[in-house]
Amino acid sequence: MTLRVASFGIRGKVGDSLTIRTAMDFSSAFATFSGGGRILLGRDTRYSSPMYHAAVLSSLLSAGCEVLDFGVCPTPILQFCVQRYDAAGAVSITGGHTAAGWNAISLIGADGSFLEPLGGEAVLDGFHAGEFLRRPWDQVGAVRVADDFLGPYLDAIENEVEVEAIRRADFTVLADPVGGAGCAYLEPFARRMGIKLVPINAQPSGYLAREPEPRPRSAQQMASIIGRIKGDIGFVFSSDMGRMSLVTDAGEPASEEYTFAIIASHVLNRRPGPVVTNCCTTRTIDDVAALRKVPLIKTKVGQAYVLSALMDEQGVIGGEGSGSIVLPSFSRGFDGFLMMALVLDAMAANQCPLSDLLRALPRYHIVKKKILCESSAGYRAIDSMVENARSRRNVRVDLTDGLRVDREDGWVHARLSRTEKAVRVISEAVNRKDAERHADDAIRAIRQAV
């Protein structure tokens, strides 16, 4: 099993590619990069997370770091707190949207964003060289438990929405954090927002009761009951609270692609400005930006790329079709609690249910598939698809990240996954048959090349 390495962290199979030694060396490299400064540390509820937490904590202390331990804490809350605690950075131990048996160590920089590529390369250089900062016995770091951080965090969320309007609406809200890091924070959030909370899979647990990636198929349980209990809306989260999909009052499990679209449409009504997304997010975002007459900037897939462009372009909002948004006026984190508040704010402001907000959007049919293969074979397959696409007429070829081919009625995108040995294919069209057909054509071309 291959260890997946990015500028902002490592991800792998527990006990296989992501060993304790790997976790300790990677954390030591980050501590060295941070100069032994103050580091925030948090984790999720997965069975392996306490083990990695101990390993990371030991490594940080050995470099002389002062560690503020947040315990079980969603990644976006850690990101929010970095600058407020004047920290050199943070480490979040969380599998996020990946399957049980996986885990990851994510690095957060001093500005609260995932570590940018230049800093990440420096960490990786130290990691591979094995050259780490080590303090003598009388200069090792100290650890203290972080407290009194939830109040300021919820205060900041209140400042981003019309909380009194949300309270007056008296919403009944279903929320499913899949037993992850957000469980303990849902009730305080609900009290602040004045909503009636119906928690699902909200007991902290290392067992994942459903697929942790928030998608329509992982929202079926909620969709089956929301009408029976007269719920106004349902929220389905990843285990780190970084991604979110929606379930309407009518029981429709909406595609995670529409999380960003709903929120962007609402935010841009009040605060027009540049929007940043990746190159394979639904065309609905293009339509929303065009309607508001604001620039739309597209990047490679990955939150770090979106956030970097958002700051460079002084954007108002950024997001991805995986069900995540970032609001730079709030923090540098893709935050499920903030997303939840903004959707409720949109419903309260428009005095309408989520189903009406969705109907007001231009909607397309999107299909997401993948084919397992080695990275080298995946690159060869995409290269052959690029040659074929360039020979065709009436299409536009985009090589921002992998291959995207745009037609008048839709598009198809293929890229190598950064989290597993696979090529991911996304196809979107005006009707579902065309979306399915173009996705199948891409999968067939990849299979033949492989």
Secondary structure per residue as TSV (DSSP state, phi and psi in degrees):
chain	resnum	aa	ss	phi	psi
A	1	M	-	360.0	128.1
A	2	T	-	-83.9	138.1
A	3	L	-	-75.9	129.0
A	4	R	E	-92.2	122.4
A	5	V	E	-119.4	131.1
A	6	A	E	-132.0	172.7
A	7	S	T	-63.5	-24.2
A	8	F	T	-110.8	11.9
A	9	G	E	161.5	179.1
A	10	I	E	-127.1	150.3
A	11	R	E	-141.4	140.0
A	12	G	E	-170.1	178.4
A	13	K	E	-77.4	132.2
A	14	V	B	-61.2	128.4
A	15	G	T	76.2	-4.1
A	16	D	T	-109.0	-89.5
A	17	S	T	-79.0	-34.1
A	18	L	B	-97.1	82.6
A	19	T	-	-86.2	168.5
A	20	I	H	-64.0	-40.3
A	21	R	H	-61.2	-42.6
A	22	T	H	-61.5	-45.1
A	23	A	H	-61.5	-41.8
A	24	M	H	-68.7	-42.8
A	25	D	H	-65.9	-40.4
A	26	F	H	-66.0	-41.9
A	27	S	H	-66.3	-37.6
A	28	S	H	-63.8	-39.0
A	29	A	H	-63.7	-39.4
A	30	F	H	-68.5	-40.2
A	31	A	H	-62.3	-38.9
A	32	T	H	-65.7	-45.1
A	33	F	H	-59.4	-36.0
A	34	S	T	-84.0	-0.3
A	35	G	T	69.7	23.8
A	36	G	T	70.4	25.6
A	37	G	-	-82.3	-168.0
A	38	R	-	-73.5	130.6
A	39	I	E	-129.2	132.2
A	40	L	E	-87.6	143.6
A	41	L	E	-133.7	129.2
A	42	G	E	-142.7	166.0
A	43	R	E	-148.4	168.8
A	44	D	-	-100.4	-164.0
A	45	T	S	-100.7	4.6
A	46	R	-	-59.9	150.8
A	47	Y	T	-54.3	-34.8
A	48	S	T	-85.2	-12.6
A	49	S	H	-64.9	-39.8
A	50	P	H	-60.2	-35.2
A	51	M	H	-64.2	-48.7
A	52	Y	H	-68.3	-32.5
A	53	H	H	-59.1	-45.5
A	54	A	H	-63.1	-40.9
A	55	A	H	-66.3	-46.0
A	56	V	H	-65.3	-43.6
A	57	L	H	-58.6	-45.8
A	58	S	H	-60.6	-41.9
A	59	S	H	-65.8	-41.8
A	60	L	H	-65.1	-42.9
A	61	L	H	-65.3	-36.4
A	62	S	H	-65.5	-22.5
A	63	A	T	-91.2	3.5
A	64	G	T	88.1	10.9
A	65	C	-	-70.0	142.8
A	66	E	-	-85.9	118.3
A	67	V	E	-106.5	125.0
A	68	L	E	-98.7	111.4
A	69	D	E	-91.8	114.6
A	70	F	E	-91.1	-2.1
A	71	G	E	62.5	-139.6
A	72	V	E	-74.2	112.9
A	73	C	-	-151.2	131.9
A	74	P	-	-60.4	143.1
A	75	T	H	-54.0	-45.5
A	76	P	H	-62.9	-28.0
A	77	I	H	-70.9	-39.5
A	78	L	H	-57.4	-46.0
A	79	Q	H	-61.0	-41.2
A	80	F	H	-60.9	-35.4
A	81	C	H	-86.3	-15.3
A	82	V	H	-55.9	-54.3
A	83	Q	H	-69.6	-32.5
A	84	R	H	-69.5	-24.3
A	85	Y	T	-99.6	8.4
A	86	D	T	50.7	47.7
A	87	A	-	-93.6	156.7
A	88	A	S	-77.3	-15.4
A	89	G	E	163.9	-167.8
A	90	A	E	-151.9	157.7
A	91	V	E	-126.0	127.5
A	92	S	E	-115.7	126.0
A	93	I	E	-102.3	104.7
A	94	T	-	-159.8	138.9
A	95	G	-	-80.2	-12.8
A	96	G	T	57.9	-118.6
A	97	H	T	-93.8	1.6
A	98	T	S	-82.7	163.4
A	99	A	-	-69.4	164.0
A	100	A	T	-57.4	144.2
A	101	G	T	96.8	-12.6
A	102	W	E	-105.8	156.6
A	103	N	E	-154.5	171.9
A	104	A	E	-151.7	156.1
A	105	I	E	-119.5	110.1
A	106	S	E	-104.5	137.4
A	107	L	E	-105.0	134.8
A	108	I	E	-120.8	132.5
A	109	G	-	-82.2	-179.9
A	110	A	T	-67.2	-17.1
A	111	D	T	-92.0	0.3
A	112	G	S	90.9	-3.3
A	113	S	S	-94.1	161.2
A	114	F	B	-56.8	141.8
A	115	L	-	-53.5	127.2
A	116	E	-	-70.2	160.3
A	117	P	H	-54.1	-41.0
A	118	L	H	-63.6	-46.5
A	119	G	H	-65.7	-38.3
A	120	G	H	-62.5	-38.2
A	121	E	H	-64.3	-37.6
A	122	A	H	-64.5	-40.7
A	123	V	H	-63.0	-44.8
A	124	L	H	-65.1	-36.5
A	125	D	H	-60.5	-45.6
A	126	G	H	-65.2	-38.8
A	127	F	H	-60.2	-48.3
A	128	H	H	-71.1	-33.1
A	129	A	H	-78.3	-21.7
A	130	G	T	70.6	26.9
A	131	E	-	-104.2	103.4
A	132	F	-	-121.1	150.2
A	133	L	-	-72.7	126.1
A	134	R	-	-129.0	128.6
A	135	R	-	-96.3	150.1
A	136	P	-	-68.4	171.1
A	137	W	G	-55.9	-32.0
A	138	D	G	-94.5	9.2
A	139	Q	G	-128.4	12.7
A	140	V	-	-66.6	159.5
A	141	G	-	-73.2	173.8
A	142	A	-	-122.3	155.7
A	143	V	E	-123.9	138.1
A	144	R	E	-138.5	151.6
A	145	V	E	-79.5	129.8
A	146	A	-	-75.8	138.4
A	147	D	-	-145.2	173.1
A	148	D	S	57.4	36.1
A	149	F	-	-107.1	-20.0
A	150	L	H	-70.8	-38.4
A	151	G	H	-59.0	-53.3
A	152	P	H	-60.8	-34.0
A	153	Y	H	-64.3	-47.1
A	154	L	H	-68.8	-32.4
A	155	D	H	-59.3	-43.3
A	156	A	H	-66.2	-36.7
A	157	I	H	-64.2	-42.7
A	158	E	H	-58.0	-35.5
A	159	N	H	-69.2	-15.9
A	160	E	T	-93.1	-8.2
A	161	V	S	-136.4	168.5
A	162	E	-	-90.2	83.5
A	163	V	H	-65.1	-31.9
A	164	E	H	-66.0	-36.4
A	165	A	H	-66.1	-38.5
A	166	I	H	-63.8	-42.9
A	167	R	H	-63.8	-41.2
A	168	R	H	-65.6	-30.7
A	169	A	H	-68.8	-22.8
A	170	D	T	55.0	51.8
A	171	F	-	-70.6	143.6
A	172	T	E	-100.6	118.0
A	173	V	E	-121.2	127.3
A	174	L	E	-95.6	137.6
A	175	A	E	-140.0	131.2
A	176	D	E	-124.5	101.1
A	177	P	-	-92.3	14.3
A	178	V	T	49.3	40.0
A	179	G	T	67.4	16.7
A	180	G	S	-95.2	-155.5
A	181	A	T	-66.3	-19.9
A	182	G	T	-84.3	-8.1
A	183	C	H	-52.6	-51.5
A	184	A	H	-71.9	-11.4
A	185	Y	H	-100.7	-8.4
A	186	L	H	-68.2	-44.9
A	187	E	H	-62.9	-47.2
A	188	P	H	-59.5	-37.9
A	189	F	H	-63.0	-45.3
A	190	A	H	-61.7	-40.2
A	191	R	H	-63.8	-41.4
A	192	R	H	-64.1	-41.3
A	193	M	H	-82.9	-12.9
A	194	G	T	70.1	35.5
A	195	I	-	-107.0	156.7
A	196	K	E	-89.8	113.6
A	197	L	E	-94.0	131.4
A	198	V	E	-116.7	97.7
A	199	P	E	-80.1	141.5
A	200	I	S	-129.9	135.0
A	201	N	S	50.3	44.3
A	202	A	-	-110.3	19.0
A	203	Q	S	-96.6	124.8
A	204	P	-	-54.5	128.9
A	205	S	-	-158.5	144.8
A	206	G	S	-76.9	-14.3
A	207	Y	S	-86.4	128.7
A	208	L	-	-91.3	113.2
A	209	A	S	-72.8	-14.2
A	210	R	S	-152.7	176.8
A	211	E	-	-59.8	128.1
A	212	P	S	-75.5	-13.0
A	213	E	S	-80.8	121.3
A	214	P	-	-74.3	106.5
A	215	R	S	-141.7	168.2
A	216	P	G	-53.7	-38.7
A	217	R	G	-69.4	-25.7
A	218	S	G	-88.0	-0.8
A	219	A	G	-105.3	5.6
A	220	Q	H	-62.7	-38.7
A	221	Q	H	-59.2	-47.5
A	222	M	H	-66.2	-42.3
A	223	A	H	-60.2	-30.3
A	224	S	H	-75.5	-18.1
A	225	I	H	-117.3	-14.7
A	226	I	T	-61.3	-36.6
A	227	G	T	-70.4	-35.8
A	228	R	T	-66.8	-31.1
A	229	I	T	-103.1	12.1
A	230	K	T	57.2	43.6
A	231	G	-	-75.1	146.5
A	232	D	S	-87.1	-29.3
A	233	I	E	-165.6	154.8
A	234	G	E	-128.2	142.7
A	235	F	E	-121.7	129.4
A	236	V	E	-117.9	124.4
A	237	F	E	-115.4	160.5
A	238	S	-	-77.9	167.2
A	239	S	T	-70.1	-14.9
A	240	D	T	-103.2	3.7
A	241	M	S	66.3	27.1
A	242	G	-	-98.6	-15.6
A	243	R	-	-131.7	153.6
A	244	M	E	-154.0	137.9
A	245	S	E	-119.9	170.0
A	246	L	E	-122.3	148.9
A	247	V	E	-123.7	127.9
A	248	T	-	-81.1	168.0
A	249	D	T	-61.9	-23.6
A	250	A	T	-86.6	0.3
A	251	G	S	87.9	16.9
A	252	E	-	-87.1	120.9
A	253	P	B	-81.3	99.0
A	254	A	-	-72.8	148.6
A	255	S	-	-57.3	142.6
A	256	E	T	-59.5	-19.4
A	257	E	H	-59.9	-29.3
A	258	Y	H	-85.8	-6.9
A	259	T	H	-59.8	-51.2
A	260	F	H	-64.1	-41.8
A	261	A	H	-63.1	-45.5
A	262	I	H	-60.4	-47.2
A	263	I	H	-70.9	-42.8
A	264	A	H	-61.1	-42.7
A	265	S	H	-59.0	-41.4
A	266	H	H	-71.1	-47.5
A	267	V	H	-63.8	-41.7
A	268	L	H	-68.9	-23.3
A	269	N	H	-61.7	-35.9
A	270	R	H	-95.5	-26.3
A	271	R	S	-145.1	81.2
A	272	P	-	-65.1	149.1
A	273	G	-	165.6	177.1
A	274	P	-	-58.8	144.9
A	275	V	E	-117.6	140.0
A	276	V	E	-123.7	133.4
A	277	T	E	-147.9	175.6
A	278	N	E	-87.6	177.5
A	279	C	T	-83.5	4.4
A	280	C	T	-133.3	31.9
A	281	T	S	-88.9	152.2
A	282	T	-	-48.9	145.4
A	283	R	H	-65.0	-13.5
A	284	T	H	-56.0	-36.7
A	285	I	H	-63.9	-39.5
A	286	D	H	-58.8	-42.8
A	287	D	H	-66.4	-40.7
A	288	V	H	-63.0	-45.6
A	289	A	H	-64.4	-40.6
A	290	A	H	-65.0	-40.5
A	291	L	H	-63.0	-38.4
A	292	R	H	-85.8	-4.6
A	293	K	T	58.2	47.4
A	294	V	-	-120.7	154.2
A	295	P	-	-66.3	146.5
A	296	L	E	-122.8	120.3
A	297	I	E	-109.5	133.5
A	298	K	E	-115.6	142.3
A	299	T	E	-128.0	-179.0
A	300	K	-	-63.7	163.2
A	301	V	S	-73.0	133.5
A	302	G	S	135.3	135.7
A	303	Q	H	-61.0	-35.3
A	304	A	H	-62.8	-39.5
A	305	Y	H	-68.0	-42.3
A	306	V	H	-62.4	-45.9
A	307	L	H	-66.1	-40.7
A	308	S	H	-59.5	-46.7
A	309	A	H	-67.0	-35.3
A	310	L	H	-61.2	-42.5
A	311	M	H	-72.8	-39.0
A	312	D	H	-63.7	-38.0
A	313	E	T	-94.1	2.1
A	314	Q	T	53.0	48.3
A	315	G	-	-74.7	160.6
A	316	V	S	-88.2	-37.4
A	317	I	E	-152.9	147.1
A	318	G	E	-134.0	160.7
A	319	G	E	-177.6	174.1
A	320	E	E	-133.9	160.0
A	321	G	T	-72.3	-2.5
A	322	S	T	-77.8	-3.0
A	323	G	T	100.5	41.8
A	324	S	E	-143.1	146.8
A	325	I	E	-138.1	156.4
A	326	V	E	-132.3	135.2
A	327	L	-	-117.9	105.1
A	328	P	T	-63.5	-21.1
A	329	S	T	-68.5	-17.1
A	330	F	T	-103.0	-58.0
A	331	S	-	-165.4	-176.9
A	332	R	S	-99.1	12.9
A	333	G	S	-103.5	147.7
A	334	F	-	-85.2	105.1
A	335	D	-	-118.1	116.0
A	336	G	H	-65.3	-36.3
A	337	F	H	-67.7	-42.2
A	338	L	H	-63.7	-42.1
A	339	M	H	-59.9	-43.9
A	340	M	H	-59.8	-45.2
A	341	A	H	-63.3	-39.9
A	342	L	H	-69.4	-36.2
A	343	V	H	-67.4	-43.5
A	344	L	H	-61.7	-38.6
A	345	D	H	-62.0	-41.5
A	346	A	H	-63.5	-42.7
A	347	M	H	-64.5	-42.2
A	348	A	H	-68.3	-40.7
A	349	A	H	-65.9	-37.7
A	350	N	H	-92.2	-6.1
A	351	Q	T	49.7	50.5
A	352	C	S	-149.5	158.9
A	353	P	-	-75.6	168.1
A	354	L	H	-59.7	-36.1
A	355	S	H	-58.7	-36.4
A	356	D	H	-70.9	-38.8
A	357	L	H	-62.0	-39.2
A	358	L	H	-68.0	-40.7
A	359	R	H	-63.8	-27.1
A	360	A	T	-76.2	-12.4
A	361	L	S	-90.4	146.8
A	362	P	-	-66.5	126.5
A	363	R	-	-122.2	143.1
A	364	Y	-	-125.1	171.4
A	365	H	E	-100.3	125.6
A	366	I	E	-121.8	138.8
A	367	V	E	-125.8	131.5
A	368	K	E	-122.4	124.4
A	369	K	E	-137.5	171.9
A	370	K	E	-151.7	158.5
A	371	I	E	-131.6	127.0
A	372	L	E	-75.0	133.5
A	373	C	-	-167.6	163.0
A	374	E	-	-68.4	153.4
A	375	S	H	-59.0	-43.2
A	376	S	H	-61.9	-40.9
A	377	A	H	-68.3	-36.3
A	378	G	H	-63.6	-42.5
A	379	Y	H	-62.0	-43.0
A	380	R	H	-62.5	-40.2
A	381	A	H	-64.2	-43.4
A	382	I	H	-67.5	-38.4
A	383	D	H	-59.3	-41.7
A	384	S	H	-67.7	-34.6
A	385	M	H	-67.9	-34.6
A	386	V	H	-63.0	-44.8
A	387	E	H	-59.9	-43.4
A	388	N	H	-65.4	-42.3
A	389	A	H	-64.9	-37.8
A	390	R	H	-68.3	-19.8
A	391	S	T	-86.9	-6.4
A	392	R	S	-94.4	154.6
A	393	R	S	-97.3	162.2
A	394	N	S	60.5	28.4
A	395	V	-	-132.2	157.7
A	396	R	E	-116.0	128.0
A	397	V	E	-102.0	128.5
A	398	D	E	-124.7	124.7
A	399	L	-	-111.0	26.9
A	400	T	S	-56.1	-43.1
A	401	D	S	-152.7	100.1
A	402	G	S	75.1	-136.0
A	403	L	E	-131.5	127.5
A	404	R	E	-122.2	130.6
A	405	V	E	-118.1	117.5
A	406	D	E	-101.1	133.6
A	407	R	E	-117.6	175.5
A	408	E	T	-63.4	-36.3
A	409	D	T	-100.0	5.5
A	410	G	E	164.2	-164.2
A	411	W	E	-156.4	163.5
A	412	V	E	-137.3	141.6
A	413	H	E	-132.8	136.8
A	414	A	E	-132.3	132.5
A	415	R	E	-151.1	158.1
A	416	L	E	-76.8	132.4
A	417	S	-	-68.5	146.4
A	418	R	S	-97.7	-3.9
A	419	T	S	-115.4	-10.3
A	420	E	S	-156.8	167.5
A	421	K	S	-81.2	87.6
A	422	A	E	-163.8	157.7
A	423	V	E	-106.0	126.3
A	424	R	E	-95.0	136.7
A	425	V	E	-124.1	128.7
A	426	I	E	-125.1	132.7
A	427	S	E	-131.2	137.4
A	428	E	E	-135.0	139.3
A	429	A	E	-152.9	170.5
A	430	V	S	-65.3	-36.5
A	431	N	S	-124.0	155.4
A	432	R	H	-64.9	-38.1
A	433	K	H	-59.3	-42.6
A	434	D	H	-66.8	-40.0
A	435	A	H	-62.0	-44.8
A	436	E	H	-63.3	-43.7
A	437	R	H	-63.0	-45.7
A	438	H	H	-68.6	-35.2
A	439	A	H	-64.9	-43.9
A	440	D	H	-64.1	-37.8
A	441	D	H	-62.1	-41.8
A	442	A	H	-66.7	-43.6
A	443	I	H	-61.4	-41.9
A	444	R	H	-62.8	-42.5
A	445	A	H	-64.8	-39.6
A	446	I	H	-66.1	-43.8
A	447	R	H	-62.0	-40.9
A	448	Q	H	-65.3	-41.3
A	449	A	H	-68.6	-37.7
A	450	V	-	-68.5	360.0
